[in-house]
């Protein structure tokens, strides 16, 4: 099966530009209203910075999903039942005739507090996946559902995220792979290992500098954790669902 992602590079640049422009505009509004959030929260509370990436994913769904598939992106319509907790809101859901085909989480990691934010992102990603997979095994997402679970994170490419950081453990040695790794590399390892352990069908990481609001520049740190591979895998999953309904 050949999967072609039309206009991928163009749409990716548009999404990156929109992300950084949205953060800048949100922070400016906070300053104008004289409501200064702690740290960089003013840039985050705009809430729609990752919409360009969500639109990119939705475009893949529209092209490859079975006829009659519904895409849900509105906050009020993206809640799924959990197992260890009652519910969880995702960023995009794909549902076909009462059966979940895909769920995706979109996150960002920006300075200045890369360390705390990286730990939070790690805990969120692992907890959400474990809860989702257990709920799936209990039949929470429709009869016979084997949904694609995707995770995407954009990390600010800055000295704070690219510089090596020491990994210290009080009583036992840390995994050598984390020794002298940067926060960018740690997120890459997280994404790759979450896929290896089959927590996520695909997990992707993209790095981009704050100045990319006009150029849309971004980098992929590894082939397994690339956004293009996530989209290709999603397309293949949906195409297989379509073929199974012929």
Secondary structure, 3 states (H helix, E strand, C coil): CCCCCCCHHHHHHHHHHHHHHHHHHHHHHHHHCCCCCCCCHHHHCCCCCCHHHHHHHHHHHHHHCCCCCEEECCHHHCEEECCCCCEEECCEEEEECCEEEEEEEEEEECCCCHHHHHHHHHHHHHHHHHHHHHHHHCCCCCCCCCCEEEEEEEEECCHHHHCEECCCCCCCCCCHHHCCEEHHHHHHHHHHHHHHCCCCCEEEEEEECHHHHCCCCCECCCCCCCHHHHHHHHHHHHHHHHHHCC
